[in-house]
Amino acid sequence: MNSITINISEAKTNLSKYANLVKKGKTVILVNRNIPFAQIIPLAKTPDALAQKRKSMMGALKGEVVIVGDVNAPLTKVELGDWYNGKLNL
């Protein structure tokens, strides 16, 4: 596996050391009291690859989501009641 696990205090003390490892392709997993909470991963090698990834994420649901009706129209009293679980006094 191409990752290392370090405690947060170690990361604070030697951040530049671990930043250089990330630049070389390693993944750094941060733990606090032996519980992992974050990972630092290298970015894509080229800006074009990163831009392509973002573009594919933006269009991931194209053709999958259908909006029916006017989403800007005000809610009816019944819809408002449903929205507030019947706790709205109108």
ROMARKOL-91544 format. One record per residue (C-alpha): residue in one letter; chain; y, z, x. Coordinates in Angstrom, 1 decimal. Layout:
residues N
<r><code>A</code><unit>A</unit><y>Y</y><z>Z</z><x>X</x></r>
...
***
This chain:
residues 90
<r><code>M</code><unit>A</unit><y>0.0</y><z>0.0</z><x>0.0</x></r>
<r><code>N</code><unit>A</unit><y>3.4</y><z>-0.9</z><x>1.3</x></r>
<r><code>S</code><unit>A</unit><y>5.2</y><z>2.3</z><x>0.2</x></r>
<r><code>I</code><unit>A</unit><y>6.1</y><z>5.8</z><x>1.5</x></r>
<r><code>T</code><unit>A</unit><y>6.7</y><z>9.0</z><x>-0.4</x></r>
<r><code>I</code><unit>A</unit><y>9.5</y><z>11.4</z><x>0.7</x></r>
<r><code>N</code><unit>A</unit><y>11.1</y><z>14.5</z><x>-0.6</x></r>
<r><code>I</code><unit>A</unit><y>14.7</y><z>14.2</z><x>-1.8</x></r>
<r><code>S</code><unit>A</unit><y>16.0</y><z>16.5</z><x>0.9</x></r>
<r><code>E</code><unit>A</unit><y>14.3</y><z>14.3</z><x>3.6</x></r>
<r><code>A</code><unit>A</unit><y>16.0</y><z>11.3</z><x>2.0</x></r>
<r><code>K</code><unit>A</unit><y>19.4</y><z>12.9</z><x>2.1</x></r>
<r><code>T</code><unit>A</unit><y>18.9</y><z>13.8</z><x>5.8</x></r>
<r><code>N</code><unit>A</unit><y>17.7</y><z>10.4</z><x>6.9</x></r>
<r><code>L</code><unit>A</unit><y>19.0</y><z>7.9</z><x>4.4</x></r>
<r><code>S</code><unit>A</unit><y>19.8</y><z>5.2</z><x>6.9</x></r>
<r><code>K</code><unit>A</unit><y>16.3</y><z>5.4</z><x>8.4</x></r>
<r><code>Y</code><unit>A</unit><y>14.7</y><z>4.9</z><x>4.9</x></r>
<r><code>A</code><unit>A</unit><y>17.3</y><z>2.2</z><x>4.0</x></r>
<r><code>N</code><unit>A</unit><y>16.2</y><z>0.2</z><x>7.1</x></r>
<r><code>L</code><unit>A</unit><y>12.5</y><z>0.5</z><x>6.0</x></r>
<r><code>V</code><unit>A</unit><y>13.5</y><z>-0.8</z><x>2.6</x></r>
<r><code>K</code><unit>A</unit><y>15.2</y><z>-3.7</z><x>4.2</x></r>
<r><code>K</code><unit>A</unit><y>12.0</y><z>-4.5</z><x>6.0</x></r>
<r><code>G</code><unit>A</unit><y>10.1</y><z>-4.6</z><x>2.7</x></r>
<r><code>K</code><unit>A</unit><y>8.8</y><z>-1.1</z><x>2.2</x></r>
<r><code>T</code><unit>A</unit><y>9.1</y><z>0.8</z><x>-1.1</x></r>
<r><code>V</code><unit>A</unit><y>10.4</y><z>4.4</z><x>-0.9</x></r>
<r><code>I</code><unit>A</unit><y>9.3</y><z>6.8</z><x>-3.6</x></r>
<r><code>L</code><unit>A</unit><y>11.5</y><z>9.8</z><x>-4.0</x></r>
<r><code>V</code><unit>A</unit><y>9.9</y><z>13.1</z><x>-5.1</x></r>
<r><code>N</code><unit>A</unit><y>11.4</y><z>16.5</z><x>-6.1</x></r>
<r><code>R</code><unit>A</unit><y>8.9</y><z>19.3</z><x>-5.8</x></r>
<r><code>N</code><unit>A</unit><y>6.1</y><z>16.8</z><x>-5.5</x></r>
<r><code>I</code><unit>A</unit><y>7.0</y><z>15.1</z><x>-8.7</x></r>
<r><code>P</code><unit>A</unit><y>8.0</y><z>11.4</z><x>-8.3</x></r>
<r><code>F</code><unit>A</unit><y>11.3</y><z>10.5</z><x>-10.1</x></r>
<r><code>A</code><unit>A</unit><y>12.6</y><z>7.3</z><x>-8.5</x></r>
<r><code>Q</code><unit>A</unit><y>11.7</y><z>4.4</z><x>-6.2</x></r>
<r><code>I</code><unit>A</unit><y>13.8</y><z>2.3</z><x>-3.9</x></r>
<r><code>I</code><unit>A</unit><y>12.6</y><z>-1.2</z><x>-3.7</x></r>
<r><code>P</code><unit>A</unit><y>13.9</y><z>-4.2</z><x>-1.7</x></r>
<r><code>L</code><unit>A</unit><y>15.9</y><z>-6.8</z><x>-3.6</x></r>
<r><code>A</code><unit>A</unit><y>14.9</y><z>-10.5</z><x>-3.8</x></r>
<r><code>K</code><unit>A</unit><y>15.2</y><z>-12.3</z><x>-0.5</x></r>
<r><code>T</code><unit>A</unit><y>17.7</y><z>-14.9</z><x>-1.8</x></r>
<r><code>P</code><unit>A</unit><y>20.6</y><z>-14.6</z><x>-4.3</x></r>
<r><code>D</code><unit>A</unit><y>19.1</y><z>-17.6</z><x>-6.1</x></r>
<r><code>A</code><unit>A</unit><y>15.8</y><z>-15.8</z><x>-6.8</x></r>
<r><code>L</code><unit>A</unit><y>17.7</y><z>-12.8</z><x>-8.2</x></r>
<r><code>A</code><unit>A</unit><y>19.8</y><z>-15.0</z><x>-10.4</x></r>
<r><code>Q</code><unit>A</unit><y>16.7</y><z>-16.8</z><x>-11.7</x></r>
<r><code>K</code><unit>A</unit><y>15.1</y><z>-13.5</z><x>-12.5</x></r>
<r><code>R</code><unit>A</unit><y>18.1</y><z>-12.4</z><x>-14.4</x></r>
<r><code>K</code><unit>A</unit><y>18.3</y><z>-15.7</z><x>-16.3</x></r>
<r><code>S</code><unit>A</unit><y>14.6</y><z>-15.4</z><x>-17.4</x></r>
<r><code>M</code><unit>A</unit><y>15.2</y><z>-11.9</z><x>-18.6</x></r>
<r><code>M</code><unit>A</unit><y>18.2</y><z>-12.9</z><x>-20.7</x></r>
<r><code>G</code><unit>A</unit><y>16.1</y><z>-15.5</z><x>-22.6</x></r>
<r><code>A</code><unit>A</unit><y>12.9</y><z>-13.6</z><x>-22.8</x></r>
<r><code>L</code><unit>A</unit><y>12.9</y><z>-13.3</z><x>-26.6</x></r>
<r><code>K</code><unit>A</unit><y>14.4</y><z>-16.7</z><x>-27.4</x></r>
<r><code>G</code><unit>A</unit><y>12.7</y><z>-18.0</z><x>-30.5</x></r>
<r><code>E</code><unit>A</unit><y>11.0</y><z>-14.6</z><x>-31.2</x></r>
<r><code>V</code><unit>A</unit><y>13.9</y><z>-12.9</z><x>-33.0</x></r>
<r><code>V</code><unit>A</unit><y>15.1</y><z>-14.1</z><x>-36.4</x></r>
<r><code>I</code><unit>A</unit><y>18.2</y><z>-12.7</z><x>-38.0</x></r>
<r><code>V</code><unit>A</unit><y>18.2</y><z>-12.9</z><x>-41.8</x></r>
<r><code>G</code><unit>A</unit><y>21.4</y><z>-12.5</z><x>-43.8</x></r>
<r><code>D</code><unit>A</unit><y>24.9</y><z>-11.5</z><x>-42.7</x></r>
<r><code>V</code><unit>A</unit><y>24.6</y><z>-8.9</z><x>-40.0</x></r>
<r><code>N</code><unit>A</unit><y>28.4</y><z>-8.2</z><x>-40.4</x></r>
<r><code>A</code><unit>A</unit><y>28.3</y><z>-7.5</z><x>-44.1</x></r>
<r><code>P</code><unit>A</unit><y>28.8</y><z>-3.9</z><x>-45.2</x></r>
<r><code>L</code><unit>A</unit><y>25.7</y><z>-1.9</z><x>-46.2</x></r>
<r><code>T</code><unit>A</unit><y>25.0</y><z>-1.2</z><x>-49.8</x></r>
<r><code>K</code><unit>A</unit><y>24.9</y><z>2.3</z><x>-51.1</x></r>
<r><code>V</code><unit>A</unit><y>21.0</y><z>2.1</z><x>-51.2</x></r>
<r><code>E</code><unit>A</unit><y>21.0</y><z>0.9</z><x>-47.6</x></r>
<r><code>L</code><unit>A</unit><y>23.4</y><z>3.6</z><x>-46.5</x></r>
<r><code>G</code><unit>A</unit><y>21.1</y><z>6.2</z><x>-48.2</x></r>
<r><code>D</code><unit>A</unit><y>18.1</y><z>4.8</z><x>-46.4</x></r>
<r><code>W</code><unit>A</unit><y>20.0</y><z>4.9</z><x>-43.1</x></r>
<r><code>Y</code><unit>A</unit><y>20.8</y><z>8.6</z><x>-43.5</x></r>
<r><code>N</code><unit>A</unit><y>17.4</y><z>9.5</z><x>-44.9</x></r>
<r><code>G</code><unit>A</unit><y>18.8</y><z>10.2</z><x>-48.3</x></r>
<r><code>K</code><unit>A</unit><y>21.2</y><z>12.9</z><x>-47.0</x></r>
<r><code>L</code><unit>A</unit><y>24.3</y><z>10.9</z><x>-47.7</x></r>
<r><code>N</code><unit>A</unit><y>26.2</y><z>11.9</z><x>-50.9</x></r>
<r><code>L</code><unit>A</unit><y>27.9</y><z>8.9</z><x>-52.4</x></r>
***
